[in-house]
Amino acid sequence: MDIIYAARAFILQLIDGILLPDVNQNKVSRIYLPLLEDLEHAGRFSYGSAVLACLYRELCQATKPSTKTMGSCYLLLQSWALYRIPFLASVSHQPYV
């Protein structure tokens, strides 16, 4: 039973810390807890779609002049930018094969 609790805690940290972080990135939201009740069912969710939707929402919110910070999956945005706009990278990379 302790292994299941540890797995839920790790998955919750993964969801809220990397995939769908909030602006402050210091608190885990309670809205993800019901998703982890049944770990077999949790594997069937489309996390990629949720991350992309959250990123789009945060990008729309970031266009407001009063916005100072943005929460979301920066890794997705950074990897897209590196792949699509390579001259923005500070380090030159080998061409993709």
mmCIF file of the C-alpha atoms, coordinates in Angstrom:
data_MODEL
# 
_entry.id   MODEL 
# 
loop_
_atom_site.group_PDB 
_atom_site.id 
_atom_site.type_symbol 
_atom_site.label_atom_id 
_atom_site.label_alt_id 
_atom_site.label_comp_id 
_atom_site.label_asym_id 
_atom_site.label_entity_id 
_atom_site.label_seq_id 
_atom_site.pdbx_PDB_ins_code 
_atom_site.Cartn_x 
_atom_site.Cartn_y 
_atom_site.Cartn_z 
_atom_site.occupancy 
_atom_site.B_iso_or_equiv 
_atom_site.pdbx_formal_charge 
_atom_site.auth_seq_id 
_atom_site.auth_comp_id 
_atom_site.auth_asym_id 
_atom_site.auth_atom_id 
_atom_site.pdbx_PDB_model_num 
ATOM 1  C CA . MET A 1 1  ? 0.000  0.000  0.000   1.00 0.00 ? 1  MET A CA 1 
ATOM 2  C CA . ASP A 1 2  ? 2.910  2.374  0.688   1.00 0.00 ? 2  ASP A CA 1 
ATOM 3  C CA . ILE A 1 3  ? 4.106  1.841  -2.882  1.00 0.00 ? 3  ILE A CA 1 
ATOM 4  C CA . ILE A 1 4  ? 0.746  2.984  -4.245  1.00 0.00 ? 4  ILE A CA 1 
ATOM 5  C CA . TYR A 1 5  ? 0.844  6.132  -2.067  1.00 0.00 ? 5  TYR A CA 1 
ATOM 6  C CA . ALA A 1 6  ? 4.381  6.862  -3.235  1.00 0.00 ? 6  ALA A CA 1 
ATOM 7  C CA . ALA A 1 7  ? 3.380  6.317  -6.878  1.00 0.00 ? 7  ALA A CA 1 
ATOM 8  C CA . ARG A 1 8  ? 0.410  8.678  -6.502  1.00 0.00 ? 8  ARG A CA 1 
ATOM 9  C CA . ALA A 1 9  ? 2.611  11.318 -4.891  1.00 0.00 ? 9  ALA A CA 1 
ATOM 10 C CA . PHE A 1 10 ? 5.194  10.993 -7.665  1.00 0.00 ? 10 PHE A CA 1 
ATOM 11 C CA . ILE A 1 11 ? 2.570  11.219 -10.416 1.00 0.00 ? 11 ILE A CA 1 
ATOM 12 C CA . LEU A 1 12 ? 0.957  14.207 -8.711  1.00 0.00 ? 12 LEU A CA 1 
ATOM 13 C CA . GLN A 1 13 ? 4.349  15.929 -8.528  1.00 0.00 ? 13 GLN A CA 1 
ATOM 14 C CA . LEU A 1 14 ? 4.927  15.122 -12.205 1.00 0.00 ? 14 LEU A CA 1 
ATOM 15 C CA . ILE A 1 15 ? 1.545  16.518 -13.262 1.00 0.00 ? 15 ILE A CA 1 
ATOM 16 C CA . ASP A 1 16 ? 1.656  19.678 -11.198 1.00 0.00 ? 16 ASP A CA 1 
ATOM 17 C CA . GLY A 1 17 ? 5.394  20.274 -11.227 1.00 0.00 ? 17 GLY A CA 1 
ATOM 18 C CA . ILE A 1 18 ? 6.267  19.666 -14.872 1.00 0.00 ? 18 ILE A CA 1 
ATOM 19 C CA . LEU A 1 19 ? 3.213  19.167 -17.059 1.00 0.00 ? 19 LEU A CA 1 
ATOM 20 C CA . LEU A 1 20 ? 0.680  21.649 -15.640 1.00 0.00 ? 20 LEU A CA 1 
ATOM 21 C CA . PRO A 1 21 ? 2.432  23.950 -13.164 1.00 0.00 ? 21 PRO A CA 1 
ATOM 22 C CA . ASP A 1 22 ? 0.721  27.011 -11.741 1.00 0.00 ? 22 ASP A CA 1 
ATOM 23 C CA . VAL A 1 23 ? 2.164  30.508 -11.922 1.00 0.00 ? 23 VAL A CA 1 
ATOM 24 C CA . ASN A 1 24 ? 3.864  30.333 -8.523  1.00 0.00 ? 24 ASN A CA 1 
ATOM 25 C CA . GLN A 1 25 ? 5.026  26.721 -8.969  1.00 0.00 ? 25 GLN A CA 1 
ATOM 26 C CA . ASN A 1 26 ? 5.045  26.177 -5.220  1.00 0.00 ? 26 ASN A CA 1 
ATOM 27 C CA . LYS A 1 27 ? 1.698  24.518 -4.489  1.00 0.00 ? 27 LYS A CA 1 
ATOM 28 C CA . VAL A 1 28 ? 0.097  21.330 -5.723  1.00 0.00 ? 28 VAL A CA 1 
ATOM 29 C CA . SER A 1 29 ? -3.501 21.831 -6.767  1.00 0.00 ? 29 SER A CA 1 
ATOM 30 C CA . ARG A 1 30 ? -6.190 19.612 -5.279  1.00 0.00 ? 30 ARG A CA 1 
ATOM 31 C CA . ILE A 1 31 ? -8.038 19.333 -8.586  1.00 0.00 ? 31 ILE A CA 1 
ATOM 32 C CA . TYR A 1 32 ? -5.699 16.551 -9.723  1.00 0.00 ? 32 TYR A CA 1 
ATOM 33 C CA . LEU A 1 33 ? -6.314 14.285 -6.718  1.00 0.00 ? 33 LEU A CA 1 
ATOM 34 C CA . PRO A 1 34 ? -9.510 12.633 -8.074  1.00 0.00 ? 34 PRO A CA 1 
ATOM 35 C CA . LEU A 1 35 ? -7.616 11.716 -11.240 1.00 0.00 ? 35 LEU A CA 1 
ATOM 36 C CA . LEU A 1 36 ? -5.287 9.496  -9.230  1.00 0.00 ? 36 LEU A CA 1 
ATOM 37 C CA . GLU A 1 37 ? -7.855 7.492  -7.278  1.00 0.00 ? 37 GLU A CA 1 
ATOM 38 C CA . ASP A 1 38 ? -7.617 4.576  -9.701  1.00 0.00 ? 38 ASP A CA 1 
ATOM 39 C CA . LEU A 1 39 ? -4.111 4.328  -11.161 1.00 0.00 ? 39 LEU A CA 1 
ATOM 40 C CA . GLU A 1 40 ? -5.203 1.942  -13.919 1.00 0.00 ? 40 GLU A CA 1 
ATOM 41 C CA . HIS A 1 41 ? -7.790 4.449  -15.116 1.00 0.00 ? 41 HIS A CA 1 
ATOM 42 C CA . ALA A 1 42 ? -5.330 7.380  -14.801 1.00 0.00 ? 42 ALA A CA 1 
ATOM 43 C CA . GLY A 1 43 ? -3.204 5.931  -17.582 1.00 0.00 ? 43 GLY A CA 1 
ATOM 44 C CA . ARG A 1 44 ? -6.012 6.371  -20.095 1.00 0.00 ? 44 ARG A CA 1 
ATOM 45 C CA . PHE A 1 45 ? -6.187 10.155 -19.869 1.00 0.00 ? 45 PHE A CA 1 
ATOM 46 C CA . SER A 1 46 ? -4.842 12.345 -22.654 1.00 0.00 ? 46 SER A CA 1 
ATOM 47 C CA . TYR A 1 47 ? -2.237 14.329 -20.763 1.00 0.00 ? 47 TYR A CA 1 
ATOM 48 C CA . GLY A 1 48 ? -0.707 15.742 -23.955 1.00 0.00 ? 48 GLY A CA 1 
ATOM 49 C CA . SER A 1 49 ? -3.973 17.393 -24.958 1.00 0.00 ? 49 SER A CA 1 
ATOM 50 C CA . ALA A 1 50 ? -4.376 18.854 -21.482 1.00 0.00 ? 50 ALA A CA 1 
ATOM 51 C CA . VAL A 1 51 ? -0.839 20.250 -21.497 1.00 0.00 ? 51 VAL A CA 1 
ATOM 52 C CA . LEU A 1 52 ? -1.313 21.798 -24.937 1.00 0.00 ? 52 LEU A CA 1 
ATOM 53 C CA . ALA A 1 53 ? -4.671 23.333 -23.979 1.00 0.00 ? 53 ALA A CA 1 
ATOM 54 C CA . CYS A 1 54 ? -3.173 24.755 -20.786 1.00 0.00 ? 54 CYS A CA 1 
ATOM 55 C CA . LEU A 1 55 ? -0.244 26.195 -22.745 1.00 0.00 ? 55 LEU A CA 1 
ATOM 56 C CA . TYR A 1 56 ? -2.572 27.869 -25.259 1.00 0.00 ? 56 TYR A CA 1 
ATOM 57 C CA . ARG A 1 57 ? -4.670 29.347 -22.447 1.00 0.00 ? 57 ARG A CA 1 
ATOM 58 C CA . GLU A 1 58 ? -1.598 30.702 -20.681 1.00 0.00 ? 58 GLU A CA 1 
ATOM 59 C CA . LEU A 1 59 ? -0.233 32.170 -23.921 1.00 0.00 ? 59 LEU A CA 1 
ATOM 60 C CA . CYS A 1 60 ? -3.549 33.970 -24.462 1.00 0.00 ? 60 CYS A CA 1 
ATOM 61 C CA . GLN A 1 61 ? -3.459 35.285 -20.889 1.00 0.00 ? 61 GLN A CA 1 
ATOM 62 C CA . ALA A 1 62 ? 0.151  36.435 -21.371 1.00 0.00 ? 62 ALA A CA 1 
ATOM 63 C CA . THR A 1 63 ? -0.879 38.839 -24.151 1.00 0.00 ? 63 THR A CA 1 
ATOM 64 C CA . LYS A 1 64 ? -2.622 41.093 -21.630 1.00 0.00 ? 64 LYS A CA 1 
ATOM 65 C CA . PRO A 1 65 ? -0.473 44.122 -20.755 1.00 0.00 ? 65 PRO A CA 1 
ATOM 66 C CA . SER A 1 66 ? -0.980 43.631 -17.005 1.00 0.00 ? 66 SER A CA 1 
ATOM 67 C CA . THR A 1 67 ? 0.386  40.063 -17.042 1.00 0.00 ? 67 THR A CA 1 
ATOM 68 C CA . LYS A 1 68 ? 3.816  39.688 -15.469 1.00 0.00 ? 68 LYS A CA 1 
ATOM 69 C CA . THR A 1 69 ? 4.195  35.911 -15.206 1.00 0.00 ? 69 THR A CA 1 
ATOM 70 C CA . MET A 1 70 ? 3.006  32.883 -17.082 1.00 0.00 ? 70 MET A CA 1 
ATOM 71 C CA . GLY A 1 71 ? 2.348  29.412 -15.785 1.00 0.00 ? 71 GLY A CA 1 
ATOM 72 C CA . SER A 1 72 ? 2.324  26.309 -17.949 1.00 0.00 ? 72 SER A CA 1 
ATOM 73 C CA . CYS A 1 73 ? 4.658  23.772 -19.464 1.00 0.00 ? 73 CYS A CA 1 
ATOM 74 C CA . TYR A 1 74 ? 7.615  25.838 -20.606 1.00 0.00 ? 74 TYR A CA 1 
ATOM 75 C CA . LEU A 1 75 ? 9.439  22.725 -21.772 1.00 0.00 ? 75 LEU A CA 1 
ATOM 76 C CA . LEU A 1 76 ? 6.890  22.194 -24.521 1.00 0.00 ? 76 LEU A CA 1 
ATOM 77 C CA . LEU A 1 77 ? 7.165  25.791 -25.708 1.00 0.00 ? 77 LEU A CA 1 
ATOM 78 C CA . GLN A 1 78 ? 10.957 25.784 -25.529 1.00 0.00 ? 78 GLN A CA 1 
ATOM 79 C CA . SER A 1 79 ? 11.327 22.511 -27.421 1.00 0.00 ? 79 SER A CA 1 
ATOM 80 C CA . TRP A 1 80 ? 8.933  23.743 -30.107 1.00 0.00 ? 80 TRP A CA 1 
ATOM 81 C CA . ALA A 1 81 ? 10.866 27.007 -30.437 1.00 0.00 ? 81 ALA A CA 1 
ATOM 82 C CA . LEU A 1 82 ? 14.210 25.204 -30.618 1.00 0.00 ? 82 LEU A CA 1 
ATOM 83 C CA . TYR A 1 83 ? 12.940 22.895 -33.335 1.00 0.00 ? 83 TYR A CA 1 
ATOM 84 C CA . ARG A 1 84 ? 11.037 25.493 -35.377 1.00 0.00 ? 84 ARG A CA 1 
ATOM 85 C CA . ILE A 1 85 ? 13.165 28.604 -34.788 1.00 0.00 ? 85 ILE A CA 1 
ATOM 86 C CA . PRO A 1 86 ? 16.714 27.304 -34.305 1.00 0.00 ? 86 PRO A CA 1 
ATOM 87 C CA . PHE A 1 87 ? 18.394 30.704 -34.712 1.00 0.00 ? 87 PHE A CA 1 
ATOM 88 C CA . LEU A 1 88 ? 16.883 31.752 -31.354 1.00 0.00 ? 88 LEU A CA 1 
ATOM 89 C CA . ALA A 1 89 ? 19.002 29.182 -29.543 1.00 0.00 ? 89 ALA A CA 1 
ATOM 90 C CA . SER A 1 90 ? 22.181 30.500 -27.980 1.00 0.00 ? 90 SER A CA 1 
ATOM 91 C CA . VAL A 1 91 ? 24.089 27.341 -28.908 1.00 0.00 ? 91 VAL A CA 1 
ATOM 92 C CA . SER A 1 92 ? 24.328 25.991 -32.407 1.00 0.00 ? 92 SER A CA 1 
ATOM 93 C CA . HIS A 1 93 ? 23.208 22.387 -32.734 1.00 0.00 ? 93 HIS A CA 1 
ATOM 94 C CA . GLN A 1 94 ? 23.937 19.719 -35.244 1.00 0.00 ? 94 GLN A CA 1 
ATOM 95 C CA . PRO A 1 95 ? 21.333 19.547 -37.993 1.00 0.00 ? 95 PRO A CA 1 
ATOM 96 C CA . TYR A 1 96 ? 18.533 17.100 -37.347 1.00 0.00 ? 96 TYR A CA 1 
ATOM 97 C CA . VAL A 1 97 ? 18.775 13.879 -39.264 1.00 0.00 ? 97 VAL A CA 1 
# 
